[in-house]
Amino acid sequence: MGYREMKYIVVFFLILRVGIAGVHGVAIFPDSTDRTVGVGLLKVSMNRDIPLFDDAASTIPFDTLRFTVVYSPPSPPVESPPGAPEIPEIRLIPQVGTYLIGTTGGMDLLPYSYYEGNSAEQAEANFGSGLTYIPPELTFRVVEQQDSAYRIVLNEDTFRTAVVKLDPGRELYLQGGPYWNKGSRLDGPVWFLWETWDVYLRRLNCVNLPGNTVYDSPYGEMLESECRWSGKVTQTSGHWLRLESVSGSGWVRWTDGVNLLVIPCRDLYY
């Protein structure tokens, strides 16, 4: 077999391999990455579309995250009790309804987490209990962060990824907290909230241990096995965190490099 025939065979098999990958849904552009716990979490507002890039150096997006809000009817007027201050109009008509989230290219999306927000009825019940309206919240796992570019996992099943960028007009916040959520109102700010795993875990009000082994230090001596504590994270070190609890304290592995080994059980209310 001559060189020319051999070259054609190699090219044929390369084309065949790419074609099979496309048929089975393996991301060709951009490529999927190896599964990893990543470096943190990125929450995004849903009041402006988000271009998706192959990498941080790319200037032309290959697709775009699109958001369409479905509004429900506004809440009926609520009269203030005698002597109480009047309830502002904005509280009676919050941003409500679920979002239709997709891409212009029709990719299957499965983000790290999505909360559709309070309905008008839930918001009204919250106000009556002295609480606040909780707006929709969309969060992606970040596997790589470089300056103002974040490689996010678009689908947690296939681990397909893309890069999103902090463009002009989009605010960047670095830590959530009580009553932080600025929501995604069409007339509100456009934002990213970026938190490393360290910041996120220490911000949580508590985490659950679903049967972890507790040590006196990372890679140190075992204090207790099969622990099912709930406590506050006070420190992290690599794949380890220190937990303070009424049941005790010590160090546990929070990740094996791919999966979370603890359960974030309660975020600070916001």
C-alpha positions in Angstrom: 0.0 0.0 0.0 1.4 3.4 -1.0 1.8 6.5 1.0 -1.2 8.2 -0.7 -3.6 5.3 -0.1 -2.4 5.2 3.6 -3.1 9.0 4.0 -6.6 8.6 2.6 -7.4 5.8 5.0 -6.1 7.8 8.0 -8.2 10.8 7.0 -11.3 8.6 6.5 -11.0 7.1 10.0 -10.5 10.6 11.5 -13.7 11.8 9.8 -15.5 8.6 10.9 -14.4 9.1 14.5 -15.6 12.7 14.6 -19.0 11.7 13.0 -19.5 8.9 15.6 -18.7 11.3 18.4 -21.3 13.8 17.1 -24.0 11.1 16.8 -23.5 10.0 20.4 -23.6 13.6 21.8 -20.0 13.9 22.8 -19.2 17.6 22.8 -16.8 18.4 19.8 -16.9 22.2 20.2 -16.3 22.8 22.9 -14.8 19.6 24.3 -16.0 18.0 27.5 -13.5 18.0 30.3 -12.5 15.3 32.7 -14.9 15.2 35.6 -13.7 17.2 38.6 -15.2 18.9 41.6 -13.9 22.1 40.0 -12.7 25.3 41.7 -16.0 26.9 42.8 -19.5 28.0 41.8 -20.8 30.8 39.5 -24.3 32.2 40.0 -25.6 34.3 37.1 -28.5 36.7 36.7 -31.0 35.8 34.1 -31.9 39.2 32.8 -29.4 39.2 29.9 -28.2 36.5 27.5 -24.8 35.0 28.1 -22.4 34.3 25.2 -20.6 30.9 25.3 -17.0 30.6 24.1 -14.7 27.7 23.4 -11.9 29.3 25.5 -10.8 32.5 27.1 -9.0 33.7 24.0 -12.0 33.3 21.7 -13.8 36.4 20.6 -16.7 34.8 18.7 -19.2 32.8 20.7 -20.2 29.4 19.4 -23.6 29.5 21.2 -25.6 31.7 23.6 -27.5 31.1 26.9 -31.0 32.5 26.4 -33.4 33.4 29.2 -37.1 33.9 28.8 -39.2 34.7 31.9 -42.7 33.5 32.2 -44.7 36.1 34.2 -47.6 35.2 36.4 -50.4 37.6 37.2 -49.4 40.3 39.7 -50.5 39.9 43.3 -53.7 41.6 44.3 -53.4 44.9 46.3 -52.6 44.3 50.0 -53.9 46.8 52.6 -51.6 47.7 55.4 -52.8 47.1 59.0 -54.0 50.2 60.8 -51.0 52.3 62.0 -48.5 50.2 59.9 -46.5 51.8 57.2 -47.8 51.4 53.7 -46.4 48.4 51.8 -44.3 49.6 48.8 -45.8 48.8 45.4 -42.6 47.0 44.3 -43.2 44.4 47.1 -46.6 43.5 45.7 -45.4 42.8 42.2 -42.1 40.9 42.5 -40.3 39.2 39.6 -42.2 36.0 39.5 -42.6 33.0 37.3 -40.2 30.4 36.0 -37.6 31.0 33.4 -37.2 29.1 30.1 -33.5 28.5 30.0 -31.9 27.2 26.8 -29.3 28.0 24.1 -29.6 29.3 20.6 -28.0 26.0 19.4 -30.4 23.8 21.3 -27.9 22.2 23.7 -29.2 20.1 26.6 -28.6 22.0 29.9 -28.3 20.6 33.4 -26.8 23.2 35.6 -25.4 22.6 39.1 -28.6 24.0 40.6 -31.6 26.1 39.6 -34.3 27.5 41.9 -37.3 29.0 40.1 -38.0 31.6 42.8 -41.1 32.4 44.7 -44.5 32.5 43.0 -46.6 35.6 43.6 -48.5 33.6 46.3 -45.3 32.5 48.0 -43.9 36.0 48.0 -47.0 37.4 49.5 -46.9 34.7 52.3 -43.2 35.6 52.9 -44.0 39.2 53.3 -46.8 38.3 55.7 -44.3 36.4 57.8 -41.7 39.2 57.9 -39.5 37.5 55.3 -38.4 38.6 51.9 -39.1 37.6 48.3 -36.6 34.9 47.1 -35.9 35.4 43.4 -34.8 32.8 40.9 -31.2 31.5 41.2 -29.1 29.7 38.6 -25.7 28.3 39.5 -23.0 26.5 37.4 -20.0 24.5 38.6 -16.7 26.2 37.6 -13.9 23.9 36.5 -11.4 26.7 35.6 -11.1 30.4 36.3 -8.7 32.8 34.6 -9.0 36.5 35.2 -12.6 37.4 34.1 -13.3 34.1 32.2 -14.9 31.1 33.8 -15.2 27.6 32.3 -18.6 26.3 33.5 -20.2 22.9 33.3 -23.3 23.3 31.2 -24.6 19.8 31.7 -23.7 17.9 34.9 -24.5 14.5 33.3 -22.3 14.9 30.2 -19.9 17.4 31.8 -20.0 19.5 28.7 -18.3 22.9 29.3 -18.0 26.3 27.9 -16.3 29.6 28.8 -18.4 32.6 29.9 -16.8 36.1 30.3 -17.4 39.1 32.5 -18.2 41.6 29.9 -18.8 45.4 30.3 -22.1 46.1 32.0 -22.1 42.9 34.1 -21.2 43.4 37.7 -19.0 40.8 39.5 -19.6 39.9 43.1 -17.2 37.7 45.1 -19.2 36.5 48.1 -22.9 36.0 48.9 -24.4 36.5 52.2 -27.7 37.3 54.1 -30.2 39.0 51.8 -27.5 39.2 49.1 -29.5 37.9 46.1 -30.1 40.8 43.7 -32.5 38.8 41.6 -32.9 38.9 37.8 -35.4 41.7 37.3 -35.4 43.1 33.8 -34.7 46.5 35.2 -32.2 45.3 37.8 -28.4 44.8 37.7 -26.8 42.2 35.4 -24.3 40.2 37.4 -22.1 37.2 38.2 -21.5 35.9 41.7 -18.2 34.0 41.8 -17.3 32.0 44.9 -14.4 29.5 45.3 -15.3 26.3 47.2 -13.5 27.7 50.2 -15.6 30.9 50.3 -18.8 29.0 49.6 -18.3 26.3 52.2 -17.3 28.7 55.0 -20.3 31.0 54.1 -22.8 28.2 54.6 -24.7 28.2 57.9 -24.0 24.5 58.2 -23.1 21.3 56.4 -24.1 17.7 57.0 -21.7 14.8 57.3 -23.4 11.7 55.8 -21.1 9.3 57.6 -17.6 10.8 57.2 -14.5 9.9 59.2 -13.3 12.8 61.4 -9.6 13.4 61.9 -7.6 15.6 64.3 -5.9 17.2 61.2 -5.7 16.6 57.5 -4.2 13.1 57.0 -3.9 12.9 60.8 -5.2 10.5 63.5 -8.8 9.4 63.3 -11.1 10.8 66.0 -14.4 9.1 64.9 -15.9 7.2 62.0 -19.3 7.2 60.5 -20.0 10.6 61.7 -23.4 12.3 60.9 -22.8 15.7 62.4 -24.1 19.0 61.3 -21.9 22.0 61.9 -20.2 25.1 60.7 -17.1 25.1 58.4 -14.4 27.2 59.9 -11.5 26.4 57.7 -10.5 24.6 54.5 -7.2 23.1 53.4 -7.2 21.5 49.9 -9.7 18.7 49.9 -10.2 19.0 53.7 -12.4 21.2 55.9 -12.6 21.8 59.6 -16.1 21.4 61.1 -17.3 22.9 64.4 -20.3 21.2 65.9 -22.2 20.7 69.2 -21.3 17.0 68.6 -17.6 17.7 68.3 -15.0 19.2 65.9 -12.4 18.0 63.6 -11.2 17.6 60.0 -13.0 15.7 57.2 -12.6 15.3 53.5 -15.1 17.4 51.7 -14.3 16.1 48.3 -12.5 13.2 46.6 -11.6 15.5 43.7 -14.7 14.7 41.8 -17.7 14.5 44.2 -18.8 16.5 47.3 -18.4 14.2 50.3 -20.4 16.6 52.6 -24.0 17.9 52.2 -24.5 21.7 52.1 -27.7 21.7 54.2 -28.5 25.3 54.9 -27.5 28.5 53.1 -27.6 31.7 54.9 -31.0 33.2 54.1 -31.0 35.6 51.2 
